[in-house]
Amino acid sequence: MSTKTPDPETEARETVEEKQDLFERIAEADLPISDDIERVLELVDGGGE
């Protein structure tokens, strides 16, 4: 039985990739939080420089 600890960076990257589609759909929706989510996606993509 292996008790290997998952790499935190790999685990975080996988989580972001899994949630990115959801965030993109929220950003495209006409919701009060949509602008905030869209800005977060821009920052993640390097658009906040």
mmCIF entry with sequence, helices, sheets and N, C-alpha, C, O atoms, coordinates in Angstrom:
data_MODEL
# 
_entry.id   MODEL 
# 
_entity.id                         1 
_entity.type                       polymer 
_entity.pdbx_number_of_molecules   1 
# 
_entity_poly.entity_id                      1 
_entity_poly.type                           'polypeptide(L)' 
_entity_poly.nstd_linkage                   no 
_entity_poly.nstd_monomer                   no 
_entity_poly.pdbx_seq_one_letter_code       MSTKTPDPETEARETVEEKQDLFERIAEADLPISDDIERVLELVDGGGE 
_entity_poly.pdbx_seq_one_letter_code_can   MSTKTPDPETEARETVEEKQDLFERIAEADLPISDDIERVLELVDGGGE 
_entity_poly.pdbx_strand_id                 A 
# 
loop_
_entity_poly_seq.entity_id 
_entity_poly_seq.num 
_entity_poly_seq.mon_id 
_entity_poly_seq.hetero 
1 1  MET n 
1 2  SER n 
1 3  THR n 
1 4  LYS n 
1 5  THR n 
1 6  PRO n 
1 7  ASP n 
1 8  PRO n 
1 9  GLU n 
1 10 THR n 
1 11 GLU n 
1 12 ALA n 
1 13 ARG n 
1 14 GLU n 
1 15 THR n 
1 16 VAL n 
1 17 GLU n 
1 18 GLU n 
1 19 LYS n 
1 20 GLN n 
1 21 ASP n 
1 22 LEU n 
1 23 PHE n 
1 24 GLU n 
1 25 ARG n 
1 26 ILE n 
1 27 ALA n 
1 28 GLU n 
1 29 ALA n 
1 30 ASP n 
1 31 LEU n 
1 32 PRO n 
1 33 ILE n 
1 34 SER n 
1 35 ASP n 
1 36 ASP n 
1 37 ILE n 
1 38 GLU n 
1 39 ARG n 
1 40 VAL n 
1 41 LEU n 
1 42 GLU n 
1 43 LEU n 
1 44 VAL n 
1 45 ASP n 
1 46 GLY n 
1 47 GLY n 
1 48 GLY n 
1 49 GLU n 
# 
_struct_asym.id          A 
_struct_asym.entity_id   1 
# 
loop_
_struct_conf.conf_type_id 
_struct_conf.id 
_struct_conf.pdbx_PDB_helix_id 
_struct_conf.beg_label_comp_id 
_struct_conf.beg_label_asym_id 
_struct_conf.beg_label_seq_id 
_struct_conf.pdbx_beg_PDB_ins_code 
_struct_conf.end_label_comp_id 
_struct_conf.end_label_asym_id 
_struct_conf.end_label_seq_id 
_struct_conf.pdbx_end_PDB_ins_code 
_struct_conf.beg_auth_comp_id 
_struct_conf.beg_auth_asym_id 
_struct_conf.beg_auth_seq_id 
_struct_conf.end_auth_comp_id 
_struct_conf.end_auth_asym_id 
_struct_conf.end_auth_seq_id 
_struct_conf.pdbx_PDB_helix_class 
_struct_conf.details 
_struct_conf.pdbx_PDB_helix_length 
HELX_P HELX_P1 AA1 PRO A 8  ? GLU A 28 ? PRO A 8  GLU A 28 1 ? 21 
HELX_P HELX_P2 AA2 SER A 34 ? VAL A 44 ? SER A 34 VAL A 44 1 ? 11 
# 
_struct_conf_type.id          HELX_P 
_struct_conf_type.criteria    ? 
_struct_conf_type.reference   ? 
# 
loop_
_atom_site.group_PDB 
_atom_site.id 
_atom_site.type_symbol 
_atom_site.label_atom_id 
_atom_site.label_alt_id 
_atom_site.label_comp_id 
_atom_site.label_asym_id 
_atom_site.label_entity_id 
_atom_site.label_seq_id 
_atom_site.pdbx_PDB_ins_code 
_atom_site.Cartn_x 
_atom_site.Cartn_y 
_atom_site.Cartn_z 
_atom_site.occupancy 
_atom_site.B_iso_or_equiv 
_atom_site.pdbx_formal_charge 
_atom_site.auth_seq_id 
_atom_site.auth_comp_id 
_atom_site.auth_asym_id 
_atom_site.auth_atom_id 
_atom_site.pdbx_PDB_model_num 
ATOM 1   N N  . MET A 1 1  ? 0.843   -1.177 0.000   1.00 0.00 ? 1  MET A N  1 
ATOM 2   C CA . MET A 1 1  ? 0.000   0.000  0.000   1.00 0.00 ? 1  MET A CA 1 
ATOM 3   C C  . MET A 1 1  ? 0.890   1.244  0.000   1.00 0.00 ? 1  MET A C  1 
ATOM 4   O O  . MET A 1 1  ? 1.758   1.388  0.861   1.00 0.00 ? 1  MET A O  1 
ATOM 5   N N  . SER A 1 2  ? 0.680   2.122  -0.945  1.00 0.00 ? 2  SER A N  1 
ATOM 6   C CA . SER A 1 2  ? 1.503   3.313  -1.075  1.00 0.00 ? 2  SER A CA 1 
ATOM 7   C C  . SER A 1 2  ? 0.891   4.470  -0.291  1.00 0.00 ? 2  SER A C  1 
ATOM 8   O O  . SER A 1 2  ? -0.320  4.689  -0.314  1.00 0.00 ? 2  SER A O  1 
ATOM 9   N N  . THR A 1 3  ? 1.754   5.198  0.397   1.00 0.00 ? 3  THR A N  1 
ATOM 10  C CA . THR A 1 3  ? 1.296   6.374  1.135   1.00 0.00 ? 3  THR A CA 1 
ATOM 11  C C  . THR A 1 3  ? 1.976   7.622  0.589   1.00 0.00 ? 3  THR A C  1 
ATOM 12  O O  . THR A 1 3  ? 2.309   8.540  1.339   1.00 0.00 ? 3  THR A O  1 
ATOM 13  N N  . LYS A 1 4  ? 2.177   7.646  -0.716  1.00 0.00 ? 4  LYS A N  1 
ATOM 14  C CA . LYS A 1 4  ? 2.840   8.773  -1.372  1.00 0.00 ? 4  LYS A CA 1 
ATOM 15  C C  . LYS A 1 4  ? 2.009   10.044 -1.206  1.00 0.00 ? 4  LYS A C  1 
ATOM 16  O O  . LYS A 1 4  ? 0.804   10.053 -1.457  1.00 0.00 ? 4  LYS A O  1 
ATOM 17  N N  . THR A 1 5  ? 2.667   11.099 -0.784  1.00 0.00 ? 5  THR A N  1 
ATOM 18  C CA . THR A 1 5  ? 2.012   12.390 -0.621  1.00 0.00 ? 5  THR A CA 1 
ATOM 19  C C  . THR A 1 5  ? 1.949   13.084 -1.977  1.00 0.00 ? 5  THR A C  1 
ATOM 20  O O  . THR A 1 5  ? 2.970   13.211 -2.652  1.00 0.00 ? 5  THR A O  1 
ATOM 21  N N  . PRO A 1 6  ? 0.763   13.536 -2.384  1.00 0.00 ? 6  PRO A N  1 
ATOM 22  C CA . PRO A 1 6  ? 0.656   14.218 -3.675  1.00 0.00 ? 6  PRO A CA 1 
ATOM 23  C C  . PRO A 1 6  ? 1.421   15.542 -3.660  1.00 0.00 ? 6  PRO A C  1 
ATOM 24  O O  . PRO A 1 6  ? 1.485   16.227 -2.639  1.00 0.00 ? 6  PRO A O  1 
ATOM 25  N N  . ASP A 1 7  ? 1.991   15.882 -4.798  1.00 0.00 ? 7  ASP A N  1 
ATOM 26  C CA . ASP A 1 7  ? 2.713   17.143 -4.946  1.00 0.00 ? 7  ASP A CA 1 
ATOM 27  C C  . ASP A 1 7  ? 1.706   18.290 -4.876  1.00 0.00 ? 7  ASP A C  1 
ATOM 28  O O  . ASP A 1 7  ? 0.780   18.339 -5.686  1.00 0.00 ? 7  ASP A O  1 
ATOM 29  N N  . PRO A 1 8  ? 1.865   19.210 -3.929  1.00 0.00 ? 8  PRO A N  1 
ATOM 30  C CA . PRO A 1 8  ? 0.887   20.301 -3.779  1.00 0.00 ? 8  PRO A CA 1 
ATOM 31  C C  . PRO A 1 8  ? 0.730   21.151 -5.039  1.00 0.00 ? 8  PRO A C  1 
ATOM 32  O O  . PRO A 1 8  ? -0.379  21.579 -5.359  1.00 0.00 ? 8  PRO A O  1 
ATOM 33  N N  . GLU A 1 9  ? 1.820   21.399 -5.751  1.00 0.00 ? 9  GLU A N  1 
ATOM 34  C CA . GLU A 1 9  ? 1.737   22.222 -6.964  1.00 0.00 ? 9  GLU A CA 1 
ATOM 35  C C  . GLU A 1 9  ? 0.928   21.520 -8.046  1.00 0.00 ? 9  GLU A C  1 
ATOM 36  O O  . GLU A 1 9  ? 0.096   22.141 -8.706  1.00 0.00 ? 9  GLU A O  1 
ATOM 37  N N  . THR A 1 10 ? 1.171   20.228 -8.228  1.00 0.00 ? 10 THR A N  1 
ATOM 38  C CA . THR A 1 10 ? 0.425   19.453 -9.221  1.00 0.00 ? 10 THR A CA 1 
ATOM 39  C C  . THR A 1 10 ? -1.043  19.385 -8.840  1.00 0.00 ? 10 THR A C  1 
ATOM 40  O O  . THR A 1 10 ? -1.923  19.531 -9.689  1.00 0.00 ? 10 THR A O  1 
ATOM 41  N N  . GLU A 1 11 ? -1.300  19.164 -7.567  1.00 0.00 ? 11 GLU A N  1 
ATOM 42  C CA . GLU A 1 11 ? -2.678  19.081 -7.081  1.00 0.00 ? 11 GLU A CA 1 
ATOM 43  C C  . GLU A 1 11 ? -3.406  20.413 -7.286  1.00 0.00 ? 11 GLU A C  1 
ATOM 44  O O  . GLU A 1 11 ? -4.565  20.423 -7.698  1.00 0.00 ? 11 GLU A O  1 
ATOM 45  N N  . ALA A 1 12 ? -2.746  21.521 -7.006  1.00 0.00 ? 12 ALA A N  1 
ATOM 46  C CA . ALA A 1 12 ? -3.354  22.844 -7.199  1.00 0.00 ? 12 ALA A CA 1 
ATOM 47  C C  . ALA A 1 12 ? -3.638  23.102 -8.672  1.00 0.00 ? 12 ALA A C  1 
ATOM 48  O O  . ALA A 1 12 ? -4.704  23.611 -9.019  1.00 0.00 ? 12 ALA A O  1 
ATOM 49  N N  . ARG A 1 13 ? -2.691  22.755 -9.541  1.00 0.00 ? 13 ARG A N  1 
ATOM 50  C CA . ARG A 1 13 ? -2.870  22.960 -10.984 1.00 0.00 ? 13 ARG A CA 1 
ATOM 51  C C  . ARG A 1 13 ? -4.075  22.165 -11.484 1.00 0.00 ? 13 ARG A C  1 
ATOM 52  O O  . ARG A 1 13 ? -4.880  22.679 -12.260 1.00 0.00 ? 13 ARG A O  1 
ATOM 53  N N  . GLU A 1 14 ? -4.199  20.924 -11.045 1.00 0.00 ? 14 GLU A N  1 
ATOM 54  C CA . GLU A 1 14 ? -5.326  20.089 -11.469 1.00 0.00 ? 14 GLU A CA 1 
ATOM 55  C C  . GLU A 1 14 ? -6.649  20.671 -10.986 1.00 0.00 ? 14 GLU A C  1 
ATOM 56  O O  . GLU A 1 14 ? -7.640  20.653 -11.715 1.00 0.00 ? 14 GLU A O  1 
ATOM 57  N N  . THR A 1 15 ? -6.667  21.184 -9.766  1.00 0.00 ? 15 THR A N  1 
ATOM 58  C CA . THR A 1 15 ? -7.887  21.776 -9.225  1.00 0.00 ? 15 THR A CA 1 
ATOM 59  C C  . THR A 1 15 ? -8.296  23.001 -10.035 1.00 0.00 ? 15 THR A C  1 
ATOM 60  O O  . THR A 1 15 ? -9.473  23.169 -10.353 1.00 0.00 ? 15 THR A O  1 
ATOM 61  N N  . VAL A 1 16 ? -7.336  23.852 -10.368 1.00 0.00 ? 16 VAL A N  1 
ATOM 62  C CA . VAL A 1 16 ? -7.629  25.050 -11.166 1.00 0.00 ? 16 VAL A CA 1 
ATOM 63  C C  . VAL A 1 16 ? -8.173  24.655 -12.530 1.00 0.00 ? 16 VAL A C  1 
ATOM 64  O O  . VAL A 1 16 ? -9.146  25.241 -13.004 1.00 0.00 ? 16 VAL A O  1 
ATOM 65  N N  . GLU A 1 17 ? -7.553  23.666 -13.162 1.00 0.00 ? 17 GLU A N  1 
ATOM 66  C CA . GLU A 1 17 ? -8.015  23.225 -14.481 1.00 0.00 ? 17 GLU A CA 1 
ATOM 67  C C  . GLU A 1 17 ? -9.432  22.669 -14.409 1.00 0.00 ? 17 GLU A C  1 
ATOM 68  O O  . GLU A 1 17 ? -10.235 22.891 -15.314 1.00 0.00 ? 17 GLU A O  1 
ATOM 69  N N  . GLU A 1 18 ? -9.740  21.945 -13.330 1.00 0.00 ? 18 GLU A N  1 
ATOM 70  C CA . GLU A 1 18 ? -11.081 21.379 -13.173 1.00 0.00 ? 18 GLU A CA 1 
ATOM 71  C C  . GLU A 1 18 ? -12.124 22.478 -12.996 1.00 0.00 ? 18 GLU A C  1 
ATOM 72  O O  . GLU A 1 18 ? -13.245 22.352 -13.488 1.00 0.00 ? 18 GLU A O  1 
ATOM 73  N N  . LYS A 1 19 ? -11.766 23.541 -12.305 1.00 0.00 ? 19 LYS A N  1 
ATOM 74  C CA . LYS A 1 19 ? -12.724 24.600 -11.986 1.00 0.00 ? 19 LYS A CA 1 
ATOM 75  C C  . LYS A 1 19 ? -12.777 25.705 -13.037 1.00 0.00 ? 19 LYS A C  1 
ATOM 76  O O  . LYS A 1 19 ? -13.705 26.514 -13.021 1.00 0.00 ? 19 LYS A O  1 
ATOM 77  N N  . GLN A 1 20 ? -11.815 25.763 -13.943 1.00 0.00 ? 20 GLN A N  1 
ATOM 78  C CA . GLN A 1 20 ? -11.746 26.868 -14.902 1.00 0.00 ? 20 GLN A CA 1 
ATOM 79  C C  . GLN A 1 20 ? -12.994 26.956 -15.773 1.00 0.00 ? 20 GLN A C  1 
ATOM 80  O O  . GLN A 1 20 ? -13.474 28.058 -16.042 1.00 0.00 ? 20 GLN A O  1 
ATOM 81  N N  . ASP A 1 21 ? -13.529 25.823 -16.220 1.00 0.00 ? 21 ASP A N  1 
ATOM 82  C CA . ASP A 1 21 ? -14.740 25.849 -17.046 1.00 0.00 ? 21 ASP A CA 1 
ATOM 83  C C  . ASP A 1 21 ? -15.901 26.465 -16.278 1.00 0.00 ? 21 ASP A C  1 
ATOM 84  O O  . ASP A 1 21 ? -16.657 27.268 -16.824 1.00 0.00 ? 21 ASP A O  1 
ATOM 85  N N  . LEU A 1 22 ? -16.038 26.094 -15.026 1.00 0.00 ? 22 LEU A N  1 
ATOM 86  C CA . LEU A 1 22 ? -17.101 26.658 -14.195 1.00 0.00 ? 22 LEU A CA 1 
ATOM 87  C C  . LEU A 1 22 ? -16.927 28.166 -14.053 1.00 0.00 ? 22 LEU A C  1 
ATOM 88  O O  . LEU A 1 22 ? -17.891 28.919 -14.195 1.00 0.00 ? 22 LEU A O  1 
ATOM 89  N N  . PHE A 1 23 ? -15.704 28.609 -13.773 1.00 0.00 ? 23 PHE A N  1 
ATOM 90  C CA . PHE A 1 23 ? -15.447 30.037 -13.635 1.00 0.00 ? 23 PHE A CA 1 
ATOM 91  C C  . PHE A 1 23 ? -15.753 30.786 -14.925 1.00 0.00 ? 23 PHE A C  1 
ATOM 92  O O  . PHE A 1 23 ? -16.308 31.885 -14.888 1.00 0.00 ? 23 PHE A O  1 
ATOM 93  N N  . GLU A 1 24 ? -15.398 30.204 -16.060 1.00 0.00 ? 24 GLU A N  1 
ATOM 94  C CA . GLU A 1 24 ? -15.660 30.854 -17.347 1.00 0.00 ? 24 GLU A CA 1 
ATOM 95  C C  . GLU A 1 24 ? -17.158 30.977 -17.604 1.00 0.00 ? 24 GLU A C  1 
ATOM 96  O O  . GLU A 1 24 ? -17.615 31.996 -18.121 1.00 0.00 ? 24 GLU A O  1 
ATOM 97  N N  . ARG A 1 25 ? -17.924 29.949 -17.250 1.00 0.00 ? 25 ARG A N  1 
ATOM 98  C CA . ARG A 1 25 ? -19.382 30.026 -17.434 1.00 0.00 ? 25 ARG A CA 1 
ATOM 99  C C  . ARG A 1 25 ? -19.990 31.080 -16.524 1.00 0.00 ? 25 ARG A C  1 
ATOM 100 O O  . ARG A 1 25 ? -20.911 31.787 -16.933 1.00 0.00 ? 25 ARG A O  1 
ATOM 101 N N  . ILE A 1 26 ? -19.496 31.200 -15.300 1.00 0.00 ? 26 ILE A N  1 
ATOM 102 C CA . ILE A 1 26 ? -20.002 32.229 -14.389 1.00 0.00 ? 26 ILE A CA 1 
ATOM 103 C C  . ILE A 1 26 ? -19.661 33.613 -14.928 1.00 0.00 ? 26 ILE A C  1 
ATOM 104 O O  . ILE A 1 26 ? -20.488 34.524 -14.877 1.00 0.00 ? 26 ILE A O  1 
ATOM 105 N N  . ALA A 1 27 ? -18.446 33.772 -15.445 1.00 0.00 ? 27 ALA A N  1 
ATOM 106 C CA . ALA A 1 27 ? -18.020 35.068 -15.980 1.00 0.00 ? 27 ALA A CA 1 
ATOM 107 C C  . ALA A 1 27 ? -18.885 35.496 -17.155 1.00 0.00 ? 27 ALA A C  1 
ATOM 108 O O  . ALA A 1 27 ? -19.147 36.686 -17.330 1.00 0.00 ? 27 ALA A O  1 
ATOM 109 N N  . GLU A 1 28 ? -19.329 34.545 -17.957 1.00 0.00 ? 28 GLU A N  1 
ATOM 110 C CA . GLU A 1 28 ? -20.152 34.850 -19.124 1.00 0.00 ? 28 GLU A CA 1 
ATOM 111 C C  . GLU A 1 28 ? -21.621 35.076 -18.768 1.00 0.00 ? 28 GLU A C  1 
ATOM 112 O O  . GLU A 1 28 ? -22.367 35.657 -19.556 1.00 0.00 ? 28 GLU A O  1 
ATOM 113 N N  . ALA A 1 29 ? -22.036 34.626 -17.597 1.00 0.00 ? 29 ALA A N  1 
ATOM 114 C CA . ALA A 1 29 ? -23.427 34.786 -17.169 1.00 0.00 ? 29 ALA A CA 1 
ATOM 115 C C  . ALA A 1 29 ? -23.659 36.232 -16.718 1.00 0.00 ? 29 ALA A C  1 
ATOM 116 O O  . ALA A 1 29 ? -22.717 36.961 -16.406 1.00 0.00 ? 29 ALA A O  1 
ATOM 117 N N  . ASP A 1 30 ? -24.908 36.618 -16.693 1.00 0.00 ? 30 ASP A N  1 
ATOM 118 C CA . ASP A 1 30 ? -25.257 37.968 -16.257 1.00 0.00 ? 30 ASP A CA 1 
ATOM 119 C C  . ASP A 1 30 ? -25.604 37.931 -14.771 1.00 0.00 ? 30 ASP A C  1 
ATOM 120 O O  . ASP A 1 30 ? -26.766 38.050 -14.381 1.00 0.00 ? 30 ASP A O  1 
ATOM 121 N N  . LEU A 1 31 ? -24.562 37.763 -13.953 1.00 0.00 ? 31 LEU A N  1 
ATOM 122 C CA . LEU A 1 31 ? -24.732 37.694 -12.506 1.00 0.00 ? 31 LEU A CA 1 
ATOM 123 C C  . LEU A 1 31 ? -23.909 38.799 -11.851 1.00 0.00 ? 31 LEU A C  1 
ATOM 124 O O  . LEU A 1 31 ? -22.934 39.268 -12.439 1.00 0.00 ? 31 LEU A O  1 
ATOM 125 N N  . PRO A 1 32 ? -24.282 39.222 -10.649 1.00 0.00 ? 32 PRO A N  1 
ATOM 126 C CA . PRO A 1 32 ? -23.513 40.275 -9.975  1.00 0.00 ? 32 PRO A CA 1 
ATOM 127 C C  . PRO A 1 32 ? -22.030 39.931 -9.796  1.00 0.00 ? 32 PRO A C  1 
ATOM 128 O O  . PRO A 1 32 ? -21.187 40.828 -9.799  1.00 0.00 ? 32 PRO A O  1 
ATOM 129 N N  . ILE A 1 33 ? -21.708 38.667 -9.644  1.00 0.00 ? 33 ILE A N  1 
ATOM 130 C CA . ILE A 1 33 ? -20.323 38.258 -9.418  1.00 0.00 ? 33 ILE A CA 1 
ATOM 131 C C  . ILE A 1 33 ? -19.551 38.032 -10.722 1.00 0.00 ? 33 ILE A C  1 
ATOM 132 O O  . ILE A 1 33 ? -18.339 37.817 -10.690 1.00 0.00 ? 33 ILE A O  1 
ATOM 133 N N  . SER A 1 34 ? -20.227 38.079 -11.847 1.00 0.00 ? 34 SER A N  1 
ATOM 134 C CA . SER A 1 34 ? -19.595 37.773 -13.134 1.00 0.00 ? 34 SER A CA 1 
ATOM 135 C C  . SER A 1 34 ? -18.378 38.647 -13.426 1.00 0.00 ? 34 SER A C  1 
ATOM 136 O O  . SER A 1 34 ? -17.356 38.146 -13.892 1.00 0.00 ? 34 SER A O  1 
ATOM 137 N N  . ASP A 1 35 ? -18.479 39.944 -13.157 1.00 0.00 ? 35 ASP A N  1 
ATOM 138 C CA . ASP A 1 35 ? -17.348 40.842 -13.417 1.00 0.00 ? 35 ASP A CA 1 
ATOM 139 C C  . ASP A 1 35 ? -16.149 40.479 -12.549 1.00 0.00 ? 35 ASP A C  1 
ATOM 140 O O  . ASP A 1 35 ? -15.006 40.532 -13.005 1.00 0.00 ? 35 ASP A O  1 
ATOM 141 N N  . ASP A 1 36 ? -16.411 40.111 -11.299 1.00 0.00 ? 36 ASP A N  1 
ATOM 142 C CA . ASP A 1 36 ? -15.323 39.720 -10.402 1.00 0.00 ? 36 ASP A CA 1 
ATOM 143 C C  . ASP A 1 36 ? -14.634 38.453 -10.891 1.00 0.00 ? 36 ASP A C  1 
ATOM 144 O O  . ASP A 1 36 ? -13.406 38.372 -10.893 1.00 0.00 ? 36 ASP A O  1 
ATOM 145 N N  . ILE A 1 37 ? -15.417 37.470 -11.303 1.00 0.00 ? 37 ILE A N  1 
ATOM 146 C CA . ILE A 1 37 ? -14.855 36.213 -11.797 1.00 0.00 ? 37 ILE A CA 1 
ATOM 147 C C  . ILE A 1 37 ? -14.067 36.467 -13.078 1.00 0.00 ? 37 ILE A C  1 
ATOM 148 O O  . ILE A 1 37 ? -12.988 35.906 -13.266 1.00 0.00 ? 37 ILE A O  1 
ATOM 149 N N  . GLU A 1 38 ? -14.599 37.308 -13.957 1.00 0.00 ? 38 GLU A N  1 
ATOM 150 C CA . GLU A 1 38 ? -13.897 37.626 -15.203 1.00 0.00 ? 38 GLU A CA 1 
ATOM 151 C C  . GLU A 1 38 ? -12.541 38.273 -14.906 1.00 0.00 ? 38 GLU A C  1 
ATOM 152 O O  . GLU A 1 38 ? -11.550 37.968 -15.569 1.00 0.00 ? 38 GLU A O  1 
ATOM 153 N N  . ARG A 1 39 ? -12.496 39.151 -13.929 1.00 0.00 ? 39 ARG A N  1 
ATOM 154 C CA . ARG A 1 39 ? -11.236 39.806 -13.554 1.00 0.00 ? 39 ARG A CA 1 
ATOM 155 C C  . ARG A 1 39 ? -10.247 38.787 -12.983 1.00 0.00 ? 39 ARG A C  1 
ATOM 156 O O  . ARG A 1 39 ? -9.056  38.852 -13.287 1.00 0.00 ? 39 ARG A O  1 
ATOM 157 N N  . VAL A 1 40 ? -10.715 37.864 -12.175 1.00 0.00 ? 40 VAL A N  1 
ATOM 158 C CA . VAL A 1 40 ? -9.846  36.819 -11.626 1.00 0.00 ? 40 VAL A CA 1 
ATOM 159 C C  . VAL A 1 40 ? -9.249  35.994 -12.759 1.00 0.00 ? 40 VAL A C  1 
ATOM 160 O O  . VAL A 1 40 ? -8.056  35.691 -12.741 1.00 0.00 ? 40 VAL A O  1 
ATOM 161 N N  . LEU A 1 41 ? -10.063 35.629 -13.740 1.00 0.00 ? 41 LEU A N  1 
ATOM 162 C CA . LEU A 1 41 ? -9.559  34.861 -14.879 1.00 0.00 ? 41 LEU A CA 1 
ATOM 163 C C  . LEU A 1 41 ? -8.504  35.655 -15.649 1.00 0.00 ? 41 LEU A C  1 
ATOM 164 O O  . LEU A 1 41 ? -7.512  35.085 -16.103 1.00 0.00 ? 41 LEU A O  1 
ATOM 165 N N  . GLU A 1 42 ? -8.707  36.959 -15.799 1.00 0.00 ? 42 GLU A N  1 
ATOM 166 C CA . GLU A 1 42 ? -7.712  37.794 -16.471 1.00 0.00 ? 42 GLU A CA 1 
ATOM 167 C C  . GLU A 1 42 ? -6.402  37.803 -15.691 1.00 0.00 ? 42 GLU A C  1 
ATOM 168 O O  . GLU A 1 42 ? -5.325  37.724 -16.283 1.00 0.00 ? 42 GLU A O  1 
ATOM 169 N N  . LEU A 1 43 ? -6.490  37.898 -14.373 1.00 0.00 ? 43 LEU A N  1 
ATOM 170 C CA . LEU A 1 43 ? -5.287  37.899 -13.542 1.00 0.00 ? 43 LEU A CA 1 
ATOM 171 C C  . LEU A 1 43 ? -4.551  36.569 -13.627 1.00 0.00 ? 43 LEU A C  1 
ATOM 172 O O  . LEU A 1 43 ? -3.322  36.537 -13.688 1.00 0.00 ? 43 LEU A O  1 
ATOM 173 N N  . VAL A 1 44 ? -5.297  35.479 -13.630 1.00 0.00 ? 44 VAL A N  1 
ATOM 174 C CA . VAL A 1 44 ? -4.693  34.150 -13.719 1.00 0.00 ? 44 VAL A CA 1 
ATOM 175 C C  . VAL A 1 44 ? -3.979  33.982 -15.053 1.00 0.00 ? 44 VAL A C  1 
ATOM 176 O O  . VAL A 1 44 ? -2.931  33.341 -15.127 1.00 0.00 ? 44 VAL A O  1 
ATOM 177 N N  . ASP A 1 45 ? -4.548  34.558 -16.106 1.00 0.00 ? 45 ASP A N  1 
ATOM 178 C CA . ASP A 1 45 ? -3.948  34.461 -17.439 1.00 0.00 ? 45 ASP A CA 1 
ATOM 179 C C  . ASP A 1 45 ? -2.819  35.470 -17.649 1.00 0.00 ? 45 ASP A C  1 
ATOM 180 O O  . ASP A 1 45 ? -2.239  35.529 -18.734 1.00 0.00 ? 45 ASP A O  1 
ATOM 181 N N  . GLY A 1 46 ? -2.502  36.265 -16.624 1.00 0.00 ? 46 GLY A N  1 
ATOM 182 C CA . GLY A 1 46 ? -1.408  37.224 -16.731 1.00 0.00 ? 46 GLY A CA 1 
ATOM 183 C C  . GLY A 1 46 ? -1.824  38.585 -17.230 1.00 0.00 ? 46 GLY A C  1 
ATOM 184 O O  . GLY A 1 46 ? -0.973  39.371 -17.647 1.00 0.00 ? 46 GLY A O  1 
ATOM 185 N N  . GLY A 1 47 ? -3.104  38.887 -17.199 1.00 0.00 ? 47 GLY A N  1 
ATOM 186 C CA . GLY A 1 47 ? -3.584  40.166 -17.710 1.00 0.00 ? 47 GLY A CA 1 
ATOM 187 C C  . GLY A 1 47 ? -3.593  41.278 -16.688 1.00 0.00 ? 47 GLY A C  1 
ATOM 188 O O  . GLY A 1 47 ? -4.074  42.371 -16.986 1.00 0.00 ? 47 GLY A O  1 
ATOM 189 N N  . GLY A 1 48 ? -3.083  41.043 -15.502 1.00 0.00 ? 48 GLY A N  1 
ATOM 190 C CA . GLY A 1 48 ? -3.132  42.068 -14.471 1.00 0.00 ? 48 GLY A CA 1 
ATOM 191 C C  . GLY A 1 48 ? -1.848  42.839 -14.306 1.00 0.00 ? 48 GLY A C  1 
ATOM 192 O O  . GLY A 1 48 ? -1.656  43.507 -13.290 1.00 0.00 ? 48 GLY A O  1 
ATOM 193 N N  . GLU A 1 49 ? -0.963  42.764 -15.282 1.00 0.00 ? 49 GLU A N  1 
ATOM 194 C CA . GLU A 1 49 ? 0.336   43.433 -15.163 1.00 0.00 ? 49 GLU A CA 1 
ATOM 195 C C  . GLU A 1 49 ? 0.283   44.857 -15.618 1.00 0.00 ? 49 GLU A C  1 
ATOM 196 O O  . GLU A 1 49 ? 1.296   45.555 -15.580 1.00 0.00 ? 49 GLU A O  1 
# 
